[in-house]
Amino acid sequence: MNQQTIRNLTLFELLARSWKRPSPIADVRFSADGTVVAFSGTDGSVAIAPTTDTEPPEERIRVSADLGQTTIRPRKNPPAPIIAATIRNDGDAPLAAYRGSGFVCGGGTGDVLCLSHSGEVESTLFRTENGPIIAVDHSEQTGITVATDGDHLYLSRGSGDIARYGRGPGSHIEALAISPDGNQVAASYADGLSIWRLESGAAALQEISLPSRPHSLRWKADGTTLACSLESGGFGFVDLSGGHVEVIPDFPATVRTLSWSGPANALVASGAFRIAAWSSGAPRTGDGRAALATGRPGLVLVEAVAAHPKTGLVAAGYANGQIVIAQIGGRDEMLVRPAGSPVTAMAWSADGSHLALGDASGTAALVTFPHQMFK
C-alpha cells in the first residue's frame, strides 16, 4: 500500500472493525461490563463481538520527529470473525445487557432468553403467556428484568416469581424502559405511558396521557424526565413529578432515536436534516425549551444519534450512510464515514472509547477511538 493510498483512507477504514451480516441491523447493545457488543439483525440473529482491539489505534499512531505530524497506519489483519446465534425467525430479537457480560433477549414464542458473551443461549429466564416478545429491559442495579408480549408487562426479580401488569389483550405495548436506578418501569400504550414505581415488592401506577402513541422511550439519568418519540411526529419531554408533557413537533421525518447527554445537559434526536438538540434544563418562560444548533444543516436526514457518555459530543448517522461526530451546541463536525447504507442503530460504550453501529446493508461495526481524541 503506497503513501498516497494511506492518506486517502477514511477514519472509519482506519479505526473500525466491521463485519457483514445477512440482514439489516436493528439494534446494538454493549454488555454491562463493556467487554462485548451485540448486534441484533432483522433476520432474528444476534451477533456478538469483543470490544478489545488486537490492533488498538494507540499502537498504530506515529508522530514524525521533524514536523510533529500525527498519522495512523492501517490494520495489518482483518478482524476476527463475529460470533452469531439465531434467536428467532419472525423478526429481530429485542436486546438488553444482562449480568456483566451477558444479554437478555426476546424469543418468538414468548420466551425470555439469557445469552452469554460467547453467543450461547444459557437458559430461559421466564416465559410470557403470548408470544412473540416485543421488548425487553434489565436493570443491573436491582436485578429486575421486564418483557412484554404486547398484552402485558412481565416483571422478574430473579427469584423465580413473575409479576404481571398491564391492561390485558389489545393493550398493544410497543416499548419498555427501566429507569436508571431500577425503581421505575415505563411502558407505552396507544394513548400514553404507564409508569410503575417499584416499592417493597409492590408497584404503584402512574398514567400519563400523550397526543399520540409513544415509541422510543429514554430516561434521563436522574429519573425525573422521560423522552419519547410520538407516532404523530416529533417527541415529548415527560416530567414525571407533575405528569406535564412538553411536545417538540414539526420534524420532517419520524424521530427514530433519542439520546440524553449528561455532560451537555441536553437531549438529541434524529429525524431532521441536521442534528437536533435541546437543552434538558427547565424551559424558558414564554419561549419554550432552548434549541441547541448542532452540526451542519443539509439535505439528508439524520437516522440515528448517540450522545457520548463522557463529553458533550454526539455521533450521528445519516440516510446516505454518512457518520459524523459533533459538539452539542457547536457547528463543527468530524467526518467518520463519508457514505454507505442508511445507518439504523448506534451506541457508545460506557467509557466512550467505542462507537458501535449498524446499517441497512447489514454492516455491523465497532469504531475504537484513540484515548487522546476526545480529551
Secondary structure, DSSP 8 states (H G I E B T S, - for coil): --HHHHHH--HHHHHEEEEE-SS-EEEEEE-TTSSEEEEEETTSEEEEEES--SS-HHHHEEE-TTT--EEE---SS-----EEEE--SSS---EEEETTTEEEEE-TTSEEEEE-TTS-EEEEEEE-SSS---EEEE-TTT--EEEE-SS-EEEE-SSS-EEEES--TT-----EEE-TTSSEEEEEETTEEEEEEEETTEEEEEEEE-SS-EEEEEE-TTSSEEEEEETTSSEEEEETTTTEEEEE---SS----EEEETTTTEEEE-SSSSBEEEE-S--BTTTBS-B--BS---SS-EEEEEE-SSSSEEEEEETTS-EEEEETT---EEEEE---S-EEEEEE-TTSSEEEEEETT-EEEEEE--GGGG-
